């Protein structure tokens, strides 16, 4: 699983880089000869960056959607097997847990009045001293 995740991350990174370079390579750029050309080149790069980022993001989302469609049946089968095992365990332990819950409720009903009285007594002692 660790190798699969590493491979997917590596593949996605390579995909994004190659796509970014292909978008940038569509426009030939020459070195600016003066300050005005450098300024206009910088502005073109800065204004073009959001578009490149948007295209790259959309392509990566499409890629991950395809990967999810490919891997999701495998995860669903694992999840269903886990749920079936846990469901059996819950049903087996349910009567025991309900019995313990009733015992705890009963103990609390008995102990709360005692604790309340002793707390009130302690409060009265604090005030009187």
PEQUI-V509477 format. One record per residue. N is the residue number from 0. RES is the residue in one small letter. OMEGA is omega in whole degrees, -180 to 180 (NA if undefined). D_CENTER is the distance of its C-alpha to the mean C-alpha in whole Angstrom. Layout:
# PEQUI-V509477
N_RES_OMEGA_D_CENTER, N_RES_OMEGA_D_CENTER
This chain:
# PEQUI-V509477
0_x_-180_18, 1_x_-180_17, 2_x_178_20, 3_x_179_18, 4_x_178_15, 5_x_179_17, 6_x_180_20, 7_x_178_17, 8_x_179_16, 9_x_-180_20, 10_x_179_21, 11_x_179_18, 12_x_178_19, 13_x_179_23, 14_x_-179_23, 15_x_180_21, 16_x_-179_24, 17_x_178_27, 18_x_180_26, 19_x_180_26, 20_x_179_30, 21_x_178_31, 22_x_180_30, 23_x_-178_32, 24_x_180_35, 25_x_-179_36, 26_x_179_38, 27_x_-178_40, 28_x_176_40, 29_x_180_43, 30_x_-180_44, 31_x_-178_45, 32_x_178_49, 33_x_-175_49, 34_x_179_47, 35_x_178_46, 36_x_178_45, 37_x_179_42, 38_x_-180_41, 39_x_177_41, 40_x_178_39, 41_x_179_37, 42_x_178_36, 43_x_180_36, 44_x_-179_33, 45_x_178_31, 46_x_180_32, 47_x_-177_31, 48_x_179_28, 49_x_179_26, 50_x_178_27, 51_x_180_26, 52_x_180_22, 53_x_179_22, 54_x_180_24, 55_x_179_22, 56_x_-180_18, 57_x_178_20, 58_x_180_21, 59_x_176_18, 60_x_178_16, 61_x_179_19, 62_x_-178_19, 63_x_176_15, 64_x_177_16, 65_x_179_19, 66_x_179_17, 67_x_177_15, 68_x_-179_18, 69_x_-173_20, 70_x_-173_17, 71_x_177_16, 72_x_179_20, 73_x_179_19, 74_x_179_16, 75_x_179_18, 76_x_178_21, 77_x_-179_19, 78_x_179_17, 79_x_178_21, 80_x_177_23, 81_x_180_20, 82_x_180_21, 83_x_177_25, 84_x_180_25, 85_x_179_23, 86_x_178_25, 87_x_-179_28, 88_x_179_28, 89_x_-180_27, 90_x_179_30, 91_x_-175_32, 92_x_-175_31, 93_x_180_31, 94_x_-180_35, 95_x_180_35, 96_x_179_32, 97_x_179_34, 98_x_179_37, 99_x_179_36, 100_x_179_34, 101_x_178_38, 102_x_179_39, 103_x_178_37, 104_x_-179_38, 105_x_179_41, 106_x_180_41, 107_x_179_39, 108_x_-180_42, 109_x_-173_45, 110_x_-176_43, 111_x_179_42, 112_x_179_46, 113_x_-179_47, 114_x_179_44, 115_x_179_45, 116_x_-179_48, 117_x_178_48, 118_x_178_46, 119_x_178_48, 120_x_179_51, 121_x_179_49, 122_x_179_49, 123_x_179_52, 124_x_178_53, 125_x_-178_51, 126_x_-176_53, 127_x_-179_56, 128_x_NA_56
